[in-house]
Amino acid sequence: ITITNPPTNFTYESAIWNPITKKFLLHGKILEAQRPIALFHVDTLGIVSNSSTSISSFTTSLVQSFVSGYDSSYVCIGARIDSIYGNNKLNKLTVCKFDKNLNLLWLKTYGEEALYNALWDAVILNDGSIVCSGSYSKLTSLPMMNLDQNGVILKVDKDGHFKWMREYNHHAAGNY
């Protein structure tokens, strides 16, 4: 598919097909100083029909997007930069939800901040709850020297309320 009216200065990071709206959802970043996250609907003719830059802060990175069969919404996962330690960005696990018109419904962070904390994959269950997996570690006194990156599985309900989180030791220590 060729996008006939592509957004300017946009880097594409992910695309998914929504069988309900019959449109693609593209997400990526606008190439500006703050690099805001942007979502776009593109129809099968390649025409951008609506967009959202609701997450207008450079502090969020969305890794993947999913269509919810529960309520036709979009669930996006990734990381949110919570603070900076030296030259390093400290992240929290992030899940956000958009309605079918790309309006931001909620954005929530989970766990402690540390290097490389991010969610990489998710499943949306029949009740709308979300189970995500990724990498996670707690912040240590020397984050670059004492990195203890673990695997993590996180569950939230359809409204992003925390249910539970499990860590698994040494998921990929040293492998990013």
Accessible surface in RSA format (square Angstrom, percent):
REM  Atomic radii and reference values for relative SASA: ProtOr
REM  Chains: A
REM  Algorithm: Lee & Richards
REM  Probe-radius: 1.40
REM  Slices: 20
REM RES _ NUM      All-atoms   Total-Side   Main-Chain    Non-polar    All polar
REM                ABS   REL    ABS   REL    ABS   REL    ABS   REL    ABS   REL
RES ILE A   1   127.80  72.7  46.08  34.3  81.72 197.0  59.95  43.2  67.85 184.1
RES THR A   2   109.75  78.1  99.37 100.7  10.38  24.7  66.94  89.9  42.82  64.7
RES ILE A   3    36.73  20.9  23.72  17.7  13.01  31.4  23.72  17.1  13.01  35.3
RES THR A   4    89.77  63.8  56.78  57.6  32.99  78.6  59.70  80.2  30.07  45.5
RES ASN A   5    74.06  51.1  61.22  59.2  12.84  30.9  39.24  94.4  34.82  33.7
RES PRO A   6    72.58  52.9  60.52  55.2  12.06  43.8  60.52  50.0  12.06  74.9
RES PRO A   7    27.52  20.1   6.60   6.0  20.93  76.1  18.33  15.1   9.20  57.2
RES THR A   8   111.57  79.4  99.27 100.6  12.30  29.3  75.12 100.9  36.45  55.1
RES ASN A   9    95.73  66.0  81.02  78.3  14.71  35.4   8.00  19.3  87.73  84.8
RES PHE A  10    20.19  10.1   1.06   0.7  19.13  49.8   1.06   0.6  19.13  54.8
RES THR A  11    45.73  32.5  41.07  41.6   4.66  11.1  44.81  60.2   0.92   1.4
RES TYR A  12   104.06  48.6  74.97  42.7  29.09  75.7  71.72  53.9  32.35  39.9
RES GLU A  13    79.39  45.6  42.52  32.2  36.87  87.8  32.95  63.7  46.43  37.9
RES SER A  14    26.23  22.2  12.98  17.3  13.25  30.5  16.04  34.2  10.19  14.3
RES ALA A  15    62.07  57.1  32.22  49.7  29.85  67.9  33.34  47.0  28.73  76.1
RES ILE A  16    37.37  21.3  30.82  23.0   6.54  15.8  37.37  26.9   0.00   0.0
RES TRP A  17    96.89  38.9  80.95  39.2  15.94  37.4  66.67  35.5  30.21  49.0
RES ASN A  18     0.00   0.0   0.00   0.0   0.00   0.0   0.00   0.0   0.00   0.0
RES PRO A  19    74.21  54.1  69.39  63.3   4.83  17.5  69.68  57.5   4.54  28.2
RES ILE A  20    97.13  55.3  70.56  52.6  26.57  64.0  76.04  54.8  21.08  57.2
RES THR A  21    36.32  25.8  17.35  17.6  18.97  45.2  25.21  33.9  11.11  16.8
RES LYS A  22   127.51  62.2 124.18  76.2   3.32   7.9  87.15  78.4  40.35  43.0
RES LYS A  23    57.38  28.0  57.38  35.2   0.00   0.0  23.13  20.8  34.26  36.5
RES PHE A  24    59.17  29.6  59.17  36.6   0.00   0.0  59.17  35.9   0.00   0.0
RES LEU A  25     0.88   0.5   0.07   0.0   0.81   2.0   0.07   0.0   0.81   2.2
RES LEU A  26    16.63   9.3  16.63  11.9   0.00   0.0  16.63  11.7   0.00   0.0
RES HIS A  27     0.81   0.4   0.70   0.5   0.12   0.3   0.04   0.0   0.78   0.9
RES GLY A  28     0.00   0.0   0.00   N/A   0.00   0.0   0.00   0.0   0.00   0.0
RES LYS A  29    26.05  12.7  26.05  16.0   0.00   0.0   2.04   1.8  24.01  25.6
RES ILE A  30    22.54  12.8  22.54  16.8   0.00   0.0  22.54  16.2   0.00   0.0
RES LEU A  31    84.10  46.8  65.50  46.9  18.60  46.7  68.24  47.9  15.86  42.7
RES GLU A  32   105.20  60.4  88.64  67.1  16.56  39.4  38.89  75.2  66.31  54.1
RES ALA A  33   110.13 101.3  64.29  99.2  45.84 104.3  78.19 110.1  31.94  84.6
RES GLN A  34   105.17  58.8 103.44  75.6   1.73   4.1  27.95  59.5  77.22  58.6
RES ARG A  35    90.95  38.2  90.95  46.4   0.00   0.0  39.30  53.7  51.64  31.3
RES PRO A  36    14.94  10.9  14.94  13.6   0.00   0.0  14.94  12.3   0.00   0.0
RES ILE A  37     2.12   1.2   1.33   1.0   0.79   1.9   1.33   1.0   0.79   2.1
RES ALA A  38     0.26   0.2   0.00   0.0   0.26   0.6   0.26   0.4   0.00   0.0
RES LEU A  39     1.48   0.8   1.48   1.1   0.00   0.0   1.48   1.0   0.00   0.0
RES PHE A  40    13.74   6.9  13.74   8.5   0.00   0.0  13.74   8.3   0.00   0.0
RES HIS A  41     3.92   2.1   3.92   2.7   0.00   0.0   3.07   3.2   0.84   1.0
RES VAL A  42     1.75   1.2   1.75   1.6   0.00   0.0   1.75   1.5   0.00   0.0
RES ASP A  43    34.78  24.4  34.78  34.6   0.00   0.0  14.20  33.4  20.58  20.5
RES THR A  44    85.28  60.7  66.52  67.4  18.76  44.7  41.37  55.6  43.91  66.4
RES LEU A  45   132.30  73.7 116.84  83.6  15.46  38.9 121.41  85.3  10.89  29.3
RES GLY A  46     0.00   0.0   0.00   N/A   0.00   0.0   0.00   0.0   0.00   0.0
RES ILE A  47    73.09  41.6  73.09  54.5   0.00   0.0  73.09  52.6   0.00   0.0
RES VAL A  48    25.48  16.8  14.40  13.0  11.08  26.7  14.40  12.5  11.08  30.0
RES SER A  49    58.67  49.6  23.10  30.8  35.57  81.9  29.76  63.4  28.92  40.5
RES ASN A  50    49.10  33.9  39.89  38.5   9.21  22.2  35.63  85.8  13.47  13.0
RES SER A  51    61.71  52.1  35.71  47.7  26.00  59.9   1.85   3.9  59.86  83.9
RES SER A  52    11.16   9.4   3.48   4.6   7.68  17.7   9.80  20.9   1.36   1.9
RES THR A  53    66.47  47.3  55.74  56.5  10.73  25.6  23.69  31.8  42.78  64.7
RES SER A  54    54.71  46.2  21.43  28.6  33.28  76.7  18.63  39.7  36.08  50.5
RES ILE A  55     8.34   4.7   3.59   2.7   4.75  11.5   7.44   5.4   0.91   2.5
RES SER A  56    72.70  61.4  61.73  82.4  10.98  25.3  27.55  58.7  45.15  63.3
RES SER A  57    33.56  28.4  31.88  42.6   1.68   3.9  25.99  55.3   7.58  10.6
RES PHE A  58    96.90  48.5  90.53  56.1   6.38  16.6  90.67  55.0   6.23  17.8
RES THR A  59    24.92  17.7  24.57  24.9   0.35   0.8  24.03  32.3   0.89   1.3
RES THR A  60     0.85   0.6   0.00   0.0   0.85   2.0   0.73   1.0   0.12   0.2
RES SER A  61    45.07  38.1  44.44  59.3   0.62   1.4  22.70  48.3  22.37  31.3
RES LEU A  62     3.01   1.7   0.00   0.0   3.01   7.6   0.00   0.0   3.01   8.1
RES VAL A  63    42.01  27.6  27.77  25.1  14.24  34.3  32.39  28.1   9.62  26.1
RES GLN A  64    62.12  34.7  62.12  45.4   0.00   0.0  13.16  28.0  48.96  37.1
RES SER A  65     3.67   3.1   1.47   2.0   2.20   5.1   1.47   3.1   2.20   3.1
RES PHE A  66    36.95  18.5  34.03  21.1   2.91   7.6  36.95  22.4   0.00   0.0
RES VAL A  67    36.56  24.1  14.35  13.0  22.20  53.5  14.35  12.5  22.20  60.2
RES SER A  68     2.24   1.9   2.24   3.0   0.00   0.0   0.82   1.7   1.43   2.0
RES GLY A  69    72.47  89.4   0.00   N/A  72.47  89.4  36.48 100.1  35.99  80.6
RES TYR A  70   101.57  47.4  66.44  37.8  35.13  91.4  44.83  33.7  56.74  69.9
RES ASP A  71    65.55  45.9  36.74  36.6  28.81  68.1  34.29  80.7  31.27  31.2
RES SER A  72    22.45  19.0  22.25  29.7   0.20   0.5   5.52  11.8  16.93  23.7
RES SER A  73     2.82   2.4   2.64   3.5   0.18   0.4   2.82   6.0   0.00   0.0
RES TYR A  74     0.00   0.0   0.00   0.0   0.00   0.0   0.00   0.0   0.00   0.0
RES VAL A  75     0.95   0.6   0.95   0.9   0.00   0.0   0.95   0.8   0.00   0.0
RES CYS A  76     0.00   0.0   0.00   0.0   0.00   0.0   0.00   0.0   0.00   0.0
RES ILE A  77     0.00   0.0   0.00   0.0   0.00   0.0   0.00   0.0   0.00   0.0
RES GLY A  78     0.00   0.0   0.00   N/A   0.00   0.0   0.00   0.0   0.00   0.0
RES ALA A  79     9.00   8.3   8.30  12.8   0.70   1.6   8.42  11.9   0.58   1.5
RES ARG A  80    70.07  29.4  70.02  35.7   0.05   0.1   7.32  10.0  62.75  38.0
RES ILE A  81    28.32  16.1  22.02  16.4   6.30  15.2  22.02  15.9   6.30  17.1
RES ASP A  82    74.82  52.4  47.06  46.8  27.76  65.6   3.34   7.9  71.47  71.3
RES SER A  83    43.15  36.5  33.91  45.3   9.24  21.3  40.39  86.0   2.76   3.9
RES ILE A  84   100.11  57.0  71.53  53.3  28.58  68.9  71.53  51.5  28.58  77.6
RES TYR A  85    93.18  43.5  90.64  51.6   2.54   6.6  71.89  54.0  21.29  26.2
RES GLY A  86    67.53  83.3   0.00   N/A  67.53  83.3  42.39 116.3  25.14  56.3
RES ASN A  87   152.67 105.3 121.38 117.3  31.29  75.4  32.60  78.5 120.07 116.1
RES ASN A  88    40.26  27.8  36.78  35.5   3.49   8.4   3.69   8.9  36.57  35.4
RES LYS A  89   111.56  54.4 104.71  64.3   6.84  16.3  53.01  47.7  58.55  62.4
RES LEU A  90     4.58   2.5   4.58   3.3   0.00   0.0   4.58   3.2   0.00   0.0
RES ASN A  91    22.18  15.3  22.18  21.4   0.00   0.0   0.00   0.0  22.18  21.4
RES LYS A  92    52.44  25.6  52.44  32.2   0.00   0.0   6.77   6.1  45.67  48.6
RES LEU A  93     0.00   0.0   0.00   0.0   0.00   0.0   0.00   0.0   0.00   0.0
RES THR A  94     0.00   0.0   0.00   0.0   0.00   0.0   0.00   0.0   0.00   0.0
RES VAL A  95     0.00   0.0   0.00   0.0   0.00   0.0   0.00   0.0   0.00   0.0
RES CYS A  96     0.00   0.0   0.00   0.0   0.00   0.0   0.00   0.0   0.00   0.0
RES LYS A  97     8.55   4.2   8.55   5.2   0.00   0.0   1.78   1.6   6.77   7.2
RES PHE A  98     1.80   0.9   1.80   1.1   0.00   0.0   1.80   1.1   0.00   0.0
RES ASP A  99    36.42  25.5  35.64  35.5   0.79   1.9  18.89  44.5  17.54  17.5
RES LYS A 100   108.47  52.9 104.79  64.3   3.69   8.8  47.48  42.7  60.99  65.0
RES ASN A 101    87.18  60.1  78.95  76.3   8.23  19.8  12.83  30.9  74.35  71.9
RES LEU A 102     1.83   1.0   0.07   0.1   1.76   4.4   0.11   0.1   1.72   4.6
RES ASN A 103    81.95  56.5  80.13  77.4   1.82   4.4  21.07  50.7  60.89  58.9
RES LEU A 104    63.44  35.3  37.18  26.6  26.26  66.0  37.18  26.1  26.26  70.7
RES LEU A 105    93.78  52.2  62.11  44.4  31.67  79.6  64.86  45.6  28.92  77.8
RES TRP A 106    33.53  13.5  26.41  12.8   7.13  16.7  32.06  17.1   1.47   2.4
RES LEU A 107    44.75  24.9  20.36  14.6  24.40  61.3  20.36  14.3  24.40  65.7
RES LYS A 108    61.53  30.0  57.17  35.1   4.36  10.4  43.75  39.4  17.78  18.9
RES THR A 109    49.98  35.5  27.99  28.4  21.99  52.4   7.26   9.8  42.72  64.6
RES TYR A 110    15.99   7.5  10.33   5.9   5.67  14.7  15.99  12.0   0.00   0.0
RES GLY A 111    34.20  42.2   0.00   N/A  34.20  42.2  13.79  37.8  20.41  45.7
RES GLU A 112    80.38  46.1  76.52  57.9   3.86   9.2  37.77  73.1  42.61  34.8
RES GLU A 113    37.95  21.8  37.24  28.2   0.71   1.7  12.81  24.8  25.13  20.5
RES ALA A 114     2.14   2.0   2.14   3.3   0.00   0.0   2.14   3.0   0.00   0.0
RES LEU A 115     8.16   4.5   6.99   5.0   1.17   2.9   6.99   4.9   1.17   3.1
RES TYR A 116    77.81  36.3  69.32  39.4   8.49  22.1  53.74  40.4  24.07  29.7
RES ASN A 117     0.62   0.4   0.62   0.6   0.00   0.0   0.00   0.0   0.62   0.6
RES ALA A 118     7.14   6.6   7.14  11.0   0.00   0.0   7.14  10.1   0.00   0.0
RES LEU A 119     0.00   0.0   0.00   0.0   0.00   0.0   0.00   0.0   0.00   0.0
RES TRP A 120   121.35  48.7 118.71  57.5   2.64   6.2 113.42  60.5   7.93  12.9
RES ASP A 121    71.18  49.9  70.89  70.6   0.28   0.7  16.75  39.4  54.43  54.3
RES ALA A 122    10.24   9.4   0.00   0.0  10.24  23.3   2.63   3.7   7.62  20.2
RES VAL A 123    91.83  60.4  87.83  79.5   4.00   9.6  91.83  79.8   0.00   0.0
RES ILE A 124    35.82  20.4   9.36   7.0  26.46  63.8   9.36   6.7  26.46  71.8
RES LEU A 125    67.34  37.5  62.62  44.8   4.72  11.9  65.43  46.0   1.91   5.1
RES ASN A 126   153.95 106.2 129.72 125.4  24.23  58.3  40.74  98.0 113.21 109.4
RES ASP A 127    87.22  61.1  74.56  74.2  12.66  29.9  44.77 105.4  42.45  42.3
RES GLY A 128     1.87   2.3   0.00   N/A   1.87   2.3   0.43   1.2   1.44   3.2
RES SER A 129     4.52   3.8   4.52   6.0   0.00   0.0   4.52   9.6   0.00   0.0
RES ILE A 130     0.28   0.2   0.20   0.1   0.09   0.2   0.20   0.1   0.09   0.2
RES VAL A 131    35.89  23.6  33.91  30.7   1.98   4.8  33.91  29.5   1.98   5.4
RES CYS A 132     1.21   0.9   0.00   0.0   1.21   2.8   1.21   3.1   0.00   0.0
RES SER A 133    45.09  38.1  44.46  59.3   0.63   1.5  27.04  57.6  18.06  25.3
RES GLY A 134     7.70   9.5   0.00   N/A   7.70   9.5   3.76  10.3   3.94   8.8
RES SER A 135     1.69   1.4   1.69   2.3   0.00   0.0   0.85   1.8   0.83   1.2
RES TYR A 136     3.46   1.6   3.33   1.9   0.13   0.3   0.09   0.1   3.37   4.2
RES SER A 137     1.18   1.0   0.84   1.1   0.34   0.8   0.38   0.8   0.80   1.1
RES LYS A 138   104.64  51.1  95.81  58.8   8.84  21.0  72.49  65.3  32.15  34.2
RES LEU A 139    68.36  38.1  44.86  32.1  23.50  59.1  45.53  32.0  22.83  61.4
RES THR A 140    46.14  32.8  32.95  33.4  13.19  31.4  40.62  54.6   5.51   8.3
RES SER A 141    93.92  79.4  66.51  88.8  27.41  63.1  58.50 124.6  35.43  49.6
RES LEU A 142    94.34  52.5  93.20  66.7   1.14   2.9  94.34  66.3   0.00   0.0
RES PRO A 143     5.83   4.3   2.90   2.6   2.94  10.7   5.62   4.6   0.21   1.3
RES MET A 144   107.32  55.6  83.17  55.0  24.15  57.5  83.69  71.2  23.63  31.3
RES MET A 145   152.98  79.2 120.27  79.6  32.71  77.9  90.45  76.9  62.53  82.8
RES ASN A 146    67.86  46.8  56.07  54.2  11.80  28.4  19.82  47.7  48.04  46.4
RES LEU A 147    44.79  24.9  18.38  13.2  26.40  66.4  20.76  14.6  24.02  64.6
RES ASP A 148    59.96  42.0  57.58  57.3   2.38   5.6  25.74  60.6  34.22  34.1
RES GLN A 149     8.68   4.9   8.65   6.3   0.04   0.1   1.10   2.3   7.58   5.8
RES ASN A 150    10.34   7.1  10.34  10.0   0.00   0.0   0.00   0.0  10.34  10.0
RES GLY A 151     6.60   8.1   0.00   N/A   6.60   8.1   6.60  18.1   0.00   0.0
RES VAL A 152     3.02   2.0   0.00   0.0   3.02   7.3   0.00   0.0   3.02   8.2
RES ILE A 153    57.73  32.8  57.73  43.0   0.00   0.0  57.73  41.6   0.00   0.0
RES LEU A 154     0.16   0.1   0.12   0.1   0.04   0.1   0.12   0.1   0.04   0.1
RES LYS A 155    47.40  23.1  47.40  29.1   0.00   0.0   6.26   5.6  41.13  43.8
RES VAL A 156     0.12   0.1   0.12   0.1   0.00   0.0   0.12   0.1   0.00   0.0
RES ASP A 157    30.05  21.0  30.05  29.9   0.00   0.0  14.42  33.9  15.63  15.6
RES LYS A 158    75.20  36.7  74.17  45.5   1.04   2.5  40.52  36.5  34.68  36.9
RES ASP A 159    59.57  41.7  57.90  57.6   1.67   3.9  11.62  27.3  47.95  47.8
RES GLY A 160     0.75   0.9   0.00   N/A   0.75   0.9   0.00   0.0   0.75   1.7
RES HIS A 161    99.15  54.2  95.98  66.7   3.16   8.1  68.98  71.1  30.17  35.1
RES PHE A 162   111.52  55.8  87.51  54.2  24.01  62.5  87.51  53.1  24.01  68.7
RES LYS A 163   113.85  55.5  87.75  53.8  26.09  62.1  38.65  34.8  75.20  80.1
RES TRP A 164    82.89  33.3  81.29  39.3   1.61   3.8  68.64  36.6  14.26  23.1
RES MET A 165    44.85  23.2  25.50  16.9  19.35  46.1  25.33  21.5  19.52  25.9
RES ARG A 166   121.80  51.1 119.00  60.7   2.80   6.7  39.31  53.7  82.48  50.0
RES GLU A 167    59.68  34.3  33.01  25.0  26.66  63.5  16.92  32.7  42.76  34.9
RES TYR A 168   115.52  53.9 112.33  63.9   3.19   8.3  90.92  68.3  24.60  30.3
RES ASN A 169   119.96  82.7  93.98  90.8  25.98  62.6  15.13  36.4 104.83 101.3
RES HIS A 170   119.10  65.1 101.32  70.4  17.77  45.5  69.49  71.6  49.61  57.7
RES HIS A 171   103.97  56.8  71.50  49.7  32.47  83.1  49.44  51.0  54.53  63.4
RES ALA A 172    21.73  20.0  16.88  26.1   4.84  11.0  21.73  30.6   0.00   0.0
RES ALA A 173    55.69  51.2  33.94  52.4  21.75  49.5  34.68  48.8  21.02  55.7
RES GLY A 174    53.27  65.7   0.00   N/A  53.27  65.7  28.08  77.1  25.19  56.4
RES ASN A 175   107.53  74.2  97.09  93.8  10.44  25.1  26.62  64.1  80.92  78.2
RES TYR A 176   148.71  69.4  66.45  37.8  82.26 214.1  89.93  67.6  58.78  72.5
END  Absolute sums over single chains surface
CHAIN  1 A     8831.5       6939.2       1892.4       4945.7       3885.9
END  Absolute sums over all chains
TOTAL          8831.5       6939.2       1892.4       4945.7       3885.9
